[in-house]
Amino acid sequence: MKKYSVLTLVCFGLAAELASACDYSPILEGGLEFYTGDPAKSNSGAQGYVVSLSAEKKREFIRYNVAAEFQYSSGTAMLAGATPSYTLYGTAFALGAHFVFMSDNKFQPFVGGEGVFGWHFLKMPAPPSGIDINTSGLSYGYEVTAGCDLRLWSTDGRALRLRGGYWAVKSQIANQSGFDLTGFRFTIGVVY
């Protein structure tokens, strides 16, 4: 496990250098997700974790961004009246833009949105009849976010990012079309 952690940090460091050279800010975020999806086919009421690696255009009012997100959640799913326990792993790519207000200040609020495309893997040790123990499938949707960057030393340097968002994504898992992975997420991160 240590080997993969070190490799991930090295890759992020190299990506950060490349993004900086191309006038993009690398961003590393982590936080919590609270699922609020369809009561018939979702993991509504569960809590999960998200880690995001992204790059965002620097010094603009409209800052285009691209992100890779990794998710983990476990709890109780809701499927056809049954409530089996589950473990969910997922990855997604998000592409969009943030509109940054007061970009010349140390406090830089923003709003934005991204389109989301990913892949999720759901494991249920005791699923309802007709549903496989392990399922995986494509996921797609959107995310609407708002937050602020707190520039600690200068208006162009590193920043602490606080962000909240609404993540509305459907997936083809648990033998269900449109399994609902919708919810709210709150992250904290560093803008390099």
C-alpha positions in Angstrom: 0.0 0.0 0.0 2.9 2.4 0.8 4.3 1.8 -2.7 1.0 3.0 -4.3 0.7 6.0 -2.0 4.2 7.1 -2.9 3.6 6.5 -6.6 0.3 8.6 -6.4 2.2 11.5 -4.8 5.0 11.4 -7.4 2.4 11.4 -10.2 0.5 14.3 -8.6 3.8 16.2 -8.3 4.6 15.7 -11.9 1.1 16.6 -13.0 1.3 19.8 -10.8 4.5 20.9 -12.5 3.0 20.3 -16.0 -0.2 22.1 -15.1 1.7 25.1 -13.7 3.8 25.4 -16.9 0.5 25.5 -18.9 -1.0 28.3 -16.8 -3.3 25.9 -14.9 -3.5 25.5 -11.1 -3.4 21.9 -9.8 -5.9 21.3 -7.0 -6.1 18.5 -4.5 -9.4 18.1 -2.5 -10.9 15.6 -0.2 -14.2 15.5 1.7 -17.6 13.9 2.4 -20.6 13.0 0.4 -24.2 12.7 1.7 -26.5 10.7 -0.6 -30.1 11.8 -1.0 -31.2 9.8 -4.1 -34.4 8.0 -5.2 -35.9 6.0 -2.3 -36.5 3.0 -4.6 -33.0 2.5 -6.1 -30.2 4.4 -4.5 -27.9 4.5 -1.4 -29.9 7.4 0.0 -29.1 8.3 3.6 -25.5 6.9 3.3 -22.3 8.8 3.7 -19.2 8.5 1.5 -15.8 9.9 0.9 -14.4 11.7 -2.2 -10.9 12.7 -3.3 -10.4 14.9 -6.3 -7.4 15.8 -8.4 -8.0 18.7 -10.8 -6.5 21.5 -12.8 -8.1 24.9 -13.3 -7.2 27.9 -15.5 -5.4 30.6 -13.5 -6.2 34.3 -13.2 -9.4 34.4 -15.2 -13.0 35.3 -14.4 -14.1 32.1 -16.1 -11.8 29.3 -15.0 -12.2 26.1 -17.1 -11.4 22.9 -15.1 -11.0 19.2 -15.5 -11.0 16.7 -12.6 -10.6 13.1 -11.8 -12.5 11.9 -8.7 -12.3 8.8 -6.6 -15.1 7.7 -4.3 -15.8 5.2 -1.6 -19.0 4.6 0.3 -20.6 1.9 2.4 -23.9 1.5 4.2 -27.4 0.4 3.3 -28.8 0.5 -0.3 -32.5 0.7 -1.1 -33.7 -1.7 -3.9 -37.2 -2.8 -4.6 -38.3 -2.6 -0.9 -35.1 -4.3 0.4 -32.3 -2.7 2.2 -29.1 -4.7 1.6 -25.7 -3.5 2.9 -23.3 -2.4 0.2 -19.8 -1.1 -0.6 -19.3 1.3 -3.5 -16.2 2.3 -5.3 -16.2 4.8 -8.1 -14.2 7.0 -10.3 -15.4 9.9 -12.4 -14.1 12.6 -14.7 -15.7 16.1 -14.5 -15.3 18.9 -17.1 -16.6 22.4 -16.5 -16.0 25.9 -15.4 -16.0 28.1 -12.3 -16.9 31.8 -12.3 -14.6 33.5 -9.9 -15.6 36.8 -8.3 -13.1 39.3 -6.9 -10.2 37.5 -8.5 -7.8 40.2 -7.4 -8.5 39.7 -3.7 -7.3 37.1 -1.2 -10.9 36.0 -0.7 -12.1 34.7 -4.1 -15.7 33.2 -4.1 -16.9 31.2 -7.0 -19.8 29.3 -8.5 -19.7 26.7 -11.3 -20.8 23.5 -12.8 -19.3 20.4 -14.4 -20.5 17.5 -16.5 -19.7 14.1 -14.9 -18.8 10.8 -16.6 -17.6 7.8 -14.6 -17.6 4.2 -13.6 -18.9 2.7 -10.4 -18.6 -0.8 -8.8 -21.2 -1.9 -6.2 -20.7 -5.0 -4.0 -23.6 -6.3 -1.9 -22.9 -9.4 0.2 -26.6 -10.4 0.4 -28.5 -8.7 -2.5 -32.2 -9.1 -3.1 -33.1 -11.9 -5.5 -32.4 -11.2 -9.2 -29.5 -8.8 -8.4 -25.9 -9.8 -8.7 -23.5 -9.6 -5.7 -21.0 -7.5 -7.8 -22.2 -5.1 -10.4 -20.5 -2.2 -12.2 -21.5 0.3 -14.8 -21.2 3.7 -16.4 -22.4 6.8 -14.5 -23.2 10.2 -15.9 -24.7 13.5 -14.7 -23.7 16.9 -13.4 -22.4 18.8 -10.4 -23.2 22.3 -9.4 -20.7 23.9 -6.9 -20.0 27.0 -4.9 -17.1 27.9 -2.7 -14.2 30.2 -2.1 -10.4 30.2 -2.4 -8.6 31.8 0.5 -5.3 33.1 -0.8 -3.1 33.1 2.2 0.0 35.0 1.0 -0.9 36.6 -2.4 -3.7 36.8 -4.9 -1.8 34.5 -7.2 -0.2 32.0 -4.9 -1.4 28.9 -3.1 -4.9 28.9 -1.7 -7.1 26.9 0.7 -10.3 25.9 -1.2 -13.6 25.3 0.6 -16.3 23.9 -1.7 -19.8 22.6 -1.5 -21.8 21.0 -4.3 -24.8 19.1 -5.4 -23.9 16.0 -7.4 -26.7 14.5 -9.5 -25.5 11.3 -11.1 -27.2 8.1 -12.4 -25.5 4.8 -12.9 -26.2 1.4 -14.4 -25.4 -0.7 -11.3 -27.4 -3.2 -9.2 -29.1 -4.4 -12.3 -31.0 -1.1 -12.3 -31.1 1.5 -15.0 -30.8 4.9 -13.4 -29.4 3.8 -9.9 -29.3 7.2 -8.2 -26.0 8.4 -6.7 -27.3 11.9 -6.1 -26.2 13.9 -3.1 -24.4 16.8 -1.5 -20.7 17.0 -1.0 -18.4 19.2 1.0 -14.6 19.3 0.4 -11.5 21.1 1.5 -8.4 21.3 -0.6 -5.3 23.1 -1.7 -4.9 25.1 -4.9 -1.2 25.1 -6.0 
